[in-house]
Each structure stands twice: as C-alpha cells, then as structure tokens.
Amino acid sequence: MNIESKNVLITGVTGTLGERVAKSFISKGANVRGLIRNEKDADKFLKYGMNTVVGDLSDVHSIIEATKHVDIVIHCAAYLGDDRENAVLSNVVGVDHLAQSALKAGVKKFIHISSISVYGEPEEGSYDESSPLCDAHNEIYVETKVKSERILYKYLSKGLDVMILRPGAICAEENSYWGDRQIYRMIETETVDWVHTEDVISWVHADNLVEMIHLVLLNGTKGQAYNAIDGNFDEKDFRMKFIKALNKKYKRPNRNIERPIYSNAKIKEIGYVPVKTFADTISNLEKMAISRKSNH
C-alpha cells in the first residue's frame, strides 16, 4: 500500500514505538495525526510535521473525531501497568472504541500492535501464529491484550481490514524499557536480581518493528497476525553484558527458567529484513553502560 499523502492516525506517539512510527511515516510523505492525551505535548510533535488531536481511548467521542477522514490506523498505545481498571479502559474498551470508529469512518487499514505475551508467557515450548492464545492469565496485561485481539477479530468479521503484529521485548538505545532504561535501572541498584542467566528473550529493535509495520501494510494479508521479533536470544548475550559492563553485583532470581521459542518465519515470508542487528544494538548499549558508569 502506497502511504504517500495518506491520512494516518497513530496512537501512543509519546511511547518508545509510536514516535518512531510517526517520524517514519512523515518521512515517507504521509499526513500523520497523533492521538495525545495532553495538549502540552502538541508543540513537541508539531516540529516533526505531525498534527495532533487531543483525546483518550476511553472517550468514544474523541476517538470518533480522531478517526475522521483517516485512511490508516496504527494502534501503538497500550497500558502496561497492574491497575485493572486502567488496563481494561485502555487495552479493551479503548480498542473497541478505536475499531468501532475506524470501521464507521471507512478506514482502509488497521494495524494493531499486540504482544508476544498473548500466548500466555510460557516457560518453554515453541510457538508460531497458529498457536492458541491464552484466554486465562493472572497478569492483567496479558489478559487484556488477548481480549483486544478478540475484539479486533470481531470487527474483522464486520469488514475492518485488521492486521496484528505481536512484538517481543522492544529494545532501542533511547527511550526503551529493554534498552537504555535497563541500564539506568541497573546503575541505581547495588545488586541486579531480576535477570536470569538461563532465560531466553524474544527480542526486536524498535526501528525494526517500524519496518515490519510498513511491510504488513505493503504485503500483509487481511486478518493475519505476525510474530514481530528478530530472534530468541540468551540473556547471557543480552542483559548479562550490561551487568558486566557496569561491574554490578548479580544475584540469580529464585524462579523457574523461561525459555520459550517464538517463530518469525511468517514475517520473513512477506519480505522482512532487519535494519538494526541484535549484536550492534547490544554493543551500543554496552558502550552506553560504560559511559554512564564513568559519569555516575
């Protein structure tokens, strides 16, 4: 799908992924509208050439306004915390409002950023897009992300052109929980006790996820979900390197090892090639850790 001159609504533009998506679509000639909750954020995005609309996913009237005359919706926003009410309002009610409004507005493509956790965060096993979703989980984030996908499949049956990306750990050198913010967290603690040396992490660079969004718009199939990961990497090659670079004390957590393996064959079949490598990203973050340690 050619996105030049298309009207694109992006949610979650203040987050790790959404801002990158907005800048990328602007660079390719799209007319980008970002959904923001606070009008004070508008000036920041105006300098990128992005229009903003103030609204909240829980407010259906503001979402109806936001989706008017929109060709493409990229839904990056999600609530990641533990508060059940906020999680349901954002990840369930909000998705329903957005999909309902998009359908009525005649939106041509709806890309939903879900999560690899919809498979239930298993401790082991191999999983691809044909694996069943987990409909009962004790973590509210997992439960609500599964429900959001169920809602979108309902609107798919009504005619909304939905495609879903399921990323793993979204990592980047800037503004990333799995990247620079891991380093800052480690700097502020005496002993790192939340990383298990034997775990495997399903990893994707934020810039690569942006590429996947463009790819599914171009080559994706209506109604399909795609595991959006670059690979499954051992923690000894990932966060353990940051611990070593920072010369931090390490305590292995008292929990089971987590080594599920997720397939990315389906996204590769439609032409996915990463623009950022795992090795280069970890090297950049190691250098950042050493630099931050010396300045701390």
N, C-alpha and C positions, 0 to 999 in steps of 0.2 A: 504494500500500500504506500503510495507516494504521500508523504506528510507535508510537503511544501504548501504553504498557505492554508493548511487545515487548522481548524479551531480545536485546541487540545486543552482539556481540563485535567490538571494534576493535583491530587490531594497529597498531603504530607510533605509539602515543599520545604518545611523547616527541618526535616529529618535527614539522616545520612544518605538515603537514596533519592528522595524527592527532589532536592535541589539539583543534584546531578542530572536527573532526568529532565528537569526544566531547562537547564542550560544546554543540554544536548539537543533537545527538540527546537529550541530557539535558534541554535547554530545551523539547523537543517531547514530553516525557513518556516517553521510552524508558528501560528499565533497562539501563544501559551497563556493560559489563565490558571493562576494558582489559588487554591482554596486555603485561606488563612483564618485563624480564629481571632487574631488580634490585629487591629488596624495599624498598630505601631510597626508591624513587620512590613508594611506595604512599601515603604521607601527603599528598604534593602533590596527588594526584588525588582523594583522599577528600574534600577540601574542596569539590570540584566536584560531589560526589554520585555519583561513579563508583566502582564496585567494581573491584578489580584481581585478576588472577591471575598468579602468577609462572610463567614458562615460556619456552621457546625454540623457535623454529620447527624447529630441527634435532632436537628431542627429541619424538618422536611421542607418547610417553606424556603429557607435559604438555599437548600440543595436544588430545589426546582429552579430558582433563579440562576444558580451556578451552572446548570446544565443546558440552559437555553442556547440554541444555535451552536452546540458543540458537536464536533464530528467524532472525536476520540476521547475516552476517559482512561486515564492511567491512575489506578487507585493504589497509592503507596502508603496511605495513612493507616495506622493501627495503634491500639492501646496495648502496651507491653507489661503493664503493672499487674498487681494482685487484687485490686479492688474490683469486686464482681460487678457492681453497678456500672462503673466506668467502662469495664471491659464489654459488657453487654450493649451499652449505649453506643459505643464506637464500633466494635467488631461485628455486632449482629444487627441492631436496629439501624445503625448508620449505613451498613452495607445494603440493607433492604431499601432505605430511603434513596441511596445513590443509584441502585439498579432500577428501581421503580421510576425515578425521574429521568434516567438515561433512556429507558425504553420509551417513555412518553415523548421525550424530546427528539427521538429518531436518531440517537447516537449510533454511529456505524460500527465502532469497535470499542470494546470494554476490556481492558487488561487489568486483572486483579493480582496484586502481589500477596500471595498467601505465605506459607511456611512449610518447610520440610517436616515440621513437628506435627502436621496433621496425620501422619502415620502413627502417632502415639509416643514418640520419643523412646523407641525400644532400645534395649541394652545390646542386642545383637541381631543378626539376620541380614538378608539382602532385600532391597525394596526398589521397585520401579513404579511407574504411574498406574499400573494395573493393580498394585497392592491396595487392600481396603483401607479406608480412612478409619480413624479411631473415634467412635461416637461416644465414648465414655472415658473421661480422663480427670484426674484430681487437680490438674492445673487449669485455671480459668482461661489462660491464654490459649492453650491447646483446644479446649472445649469450644471456645468462641470462634477460633479460626476454622475449625471443622464446620461449625454452623454457618459461617459466612460462605463457605464453598457450597453447602447445600442450598442456601438461599439463591446463589447465583445460578445454579443448575435449574432452579425453578424458573428463573427469568429467561434462561436459555430456551426452555421449552415454550416460552411466550414470544420468542423471536429476537431476544437480545444476543448480539454476537459477542459472546464471552470467551476469553482465553485466560488461563491461570498459570502463573509462574510460582513455583514453590522453592524459594531460596533456602539455603542452609545458613551458616554463620556469615553474615555480610561484613566483610572486612575492608578497611581502607586506611591510608596513612593519616587522614584527617576526619574528625567528627565521626568516629566509628567505635562502637562498644567493643568490637572484636579486634580493633587495631590500636590507635593511639590512646584510647581511654583505658584499655587494659594496662598499658604502660604506666599511665598516671595513677591508676589504682594500685599497681604494684609498688610504685615509688612511695606511696603514702602508708604502706604497711610494713611491719617488721618481718613477717613471715607470710609467704604465699601459701595458702592452704585450700585453694579452690580448683586447682589444676591437677588432673590425674595423669600420671606419666603414660598410662596404658590406653587412654581414651583415643578414639578416632573422631575427628571433626569434619563434617561436610561443609566445605568452605567455598565461598565465592567472593571475588573482588567486586566492590560496589560498581566500578566502571564496567566490569564485565556483565553485571546484571542489567545495566543500562543498554548494552549491546544486545542482550537477549530480548529486551522489550522491543527494540527496533526490529529484531529478527522475527519475532512472532507476529508483529504487525505485517511484515512483508511475506512470510512463508508459513505462518502458523495456521492451524485448522480450527475452525469454529467449534467450541465446546471442549477443546482439549486442554489438559493440564501438562505442564512440563517441569520436571525437576531442574531447578536452576542452580547448579553447582559446578565448580571447576574440578572437584575431585574430593576424595576422602583421605585426609591427612592425619598422620600420627601426631599427638601432642608433643612428642619429643622433638619433632621438626617444626613445631609451631610455638606455643606459648612458653614451653620449657626453655627455648632460646632467649626469650625476653628475661626470664628469671635469671639465667646465667649472665646475660649482658649487664643486668642491674646488680649482680652479685648479691641476690637476696637469699635469705634462708627459705628453705622449702619443706613443707610438711604434706605428705601424701594424705588426701582426704579419705575418711573411713566410709567408703561406699562402694557399690559394685562398679566394675569396669563397664564403660559404654563404648561399644564398637559396632554400631550399625553401619551398613554399607548401602549407599544410595546410588542408583544408576543415573548417569547423564547422557545415555545413548540417544534418547529421544530428541533432546535439544540439538545434539550433534547432527542428527539425521536431517535437520532442516537448515544446516549450514553454520552452526555455531563454532566460532574460533575465538578464544580469549584474546583480549588486548593487553591484559596485565597478567603476569605469571605469579604463581604462589611463591616461587623461590625469590624473585625480585622484590616482591612485597615484604616478605619476612626479612630479607636483607635490609631493606629501607627502614623497617620498624626496629630492627636490632641497632642500627646506627642512631636512630632517634632515641632509643633507650640509653645508649652510652652517652649521647649528648645531654639528655635530660639529667642523667645521674651526675655528670660532672658539674652541671649548673645548679643542682639542687642543694 
